Amino acid sequence: MPATLLVLLSLSFTCVWSLTLPQLLFRDAKVVVAHFIVGNTYNLTVDNWISDISLASSKGIDGFALNIGSDPWQHARVADAYSAALKTTFKLFLSFDMTSFPCSKPEDAAVLQKYIQDYASHPNQLSSSGKVLVSTFGGEHCTFGSKNVDEGWTSVVRKVGLPLEHFIPSFFIDPVGLSSLSVIDGAFNWRASWPAGNDDITFDPDEEWIRNLGGADYMAGVSPWFFTHYGKTSHNKNFVLRGDDWLVVRRWEVLVENRGKIVIVQIVTWNDFGESSYVGPIEGVQPQSQAWTNGYNNHFDWLDLMSYFIQAFKTGDYPPIVEDRLFMWAKLFPTAAMTLDPVGKPGHADYLQDYLWGVVFLMAPAQVTLACGSHSIPVLLPPGIRGLALPLVSSCNAEGIISRAGVEIVHLRPRNFAFRTTPQAYNYNAFVAASPSSHGTGKLALTPL
Ligand SMILES: *[C@@H]1O[C@H](CO)[C@@H](O)[C@H](O)[C@H]1NC(C)=O
């Protein structure tokens, strides 16, 4: 083919592209969003939303999935979120929490439809080819008075008079059932954010969903941690999922490797303090989770760590490392320790081992030391990204050092990062820390080998 023809072809392609790209269309771009629990925002102001949007954007996050529950006041917070986004390119979409909304009668559809109608034409609504993205948490049992779930959800999102929806629910089902759901345009596999049991994270559960989706959109989850601790008289959920072995990094690596099969990544979560998976600020009204968040810093350093992988997921290339940095996290009490905590020991507590987890980004070979009290392990590491783990055996304060040619480059000694062998209660939330970035709050620019 003559060179001039090639140029013409690519020019006309460029024209078409720019004409049909009025906004972020997730069919054409890799999108990363974070799950935002509106139920924890009772007293947040528009300014809080503006600052959360600004923080998320600075880390490469494109939007929030607004997890909405049935409290009537949540309408006003959703309105605040959309108005806070107005002067930005940040996107929002509705994710109905079906553990909160009733969904057994035909009239239960109305409140969901009203929400969709209210924001369908908002400039910050996340859409695919003009179709409004609608998602859920759960809802796999909802019939809305129809004879089955497929017809039930069809009566909600395909009802005449509503704008066209692109429906990507997070149903908790055997993925084999996905192919018989004509109402869905894709699926979000919430649970695959963590290993199913006491195993390493893989893409296998994702693959199973993708196979059963037959080309429909796949939304993948990623999460740094999971610990929830509510007694029988409260939400009655008390268990951990396995966050060991640098879950957040290993999950992102798997997502980057399989990025061709993923349309959207959803970070689980921005602010679920109740499940310790938050990476945004601790703010608003906590869901009675103070027992495991008080005395802990926020998890911003995980957010910062994620920003590097977000860039890699979007572009397909790991950015170069331009700064030596150290990230560390750990639960602060031994798994085996017993307490008088009336809520009792969390289920699967044994999935979490007593380790200080470290991740280091190195521009050049360096000596890296994780230490706690007198216990330390120095290792010489090549440039790139490496995970380190230090067993925690006695009460101590966590530290991390990067040195090169005998000169300390990083000395991380976070206040309150104290491992204690005699807990008063079962608290397996993670304490998270990192050496500061000289690149401000912006994206990290680092790379693995
Ligand atoms: C919201 O309420 C919580 C709990 O009462 C309080 O700690 C927090 O400071 C309040 N936040 C705002 C923005 O008013």
The ligand as a MOL file (V3000), in Angstrom:
LIG
                    3D

  0  0  0     0  0            999 V3000
M  V30 BEGIN CTAB
M  V30 COUNTS 14 14 0 0 0
M  V30 BEGIN ATOM
M  V30 1 C -19.7740 14.0730 60.7090 0
M  V30 2 O -20.1330 13.4000 61.8850 0
M  V30 3 C -19.0600 12.6820 62.4790 0
M  V30 4 C -19.6280 11.8160 63.5900 0
M  V30 5 O -20.4290 12.5710 64.4260 0
M  V30 6 C -17.9920 13.6560 62.9420 0
M  V30 7 O -16.9300 12.9680 63.5360 0
M  V30 8 C -17.5040 14.4180 61.7160 0
M  V30 9 O -16.5800 15.4030 62.1020 0
M  V30 10 C -18.6750 15.0830 60.9810 0
M  V30 11 N -18.1640 15.5870 59.7120 0
M  V30 12 C -18.5430 16.7580 59.1830 0
M  V30 13 C -17.9820 17.0860 57.8510 0
M  V30 14 O -19.3080 17.5170 59.7580 0
M  V30 END ATOM
M  V30 BEGIN BOND
M  V30 1 1 1 2
M  V30 2 1 1 10
M  V30 3 1 2 3
M  V30 4 1 3 4
M  V30 5 1 3 6
M  V30 6 1 4 5
M  V30 7 1 6 7
M  V30 8 1 6 8
M  V30 9 1 8 9
M  V30 10 1 8 10
M  V30 11 1 10 11
M  V30 12 1 11 12
M  V30 13 1 12 13
M  V30 14 2 12 14
M  V30 END BOND
M  V30 END CTAB
M  END
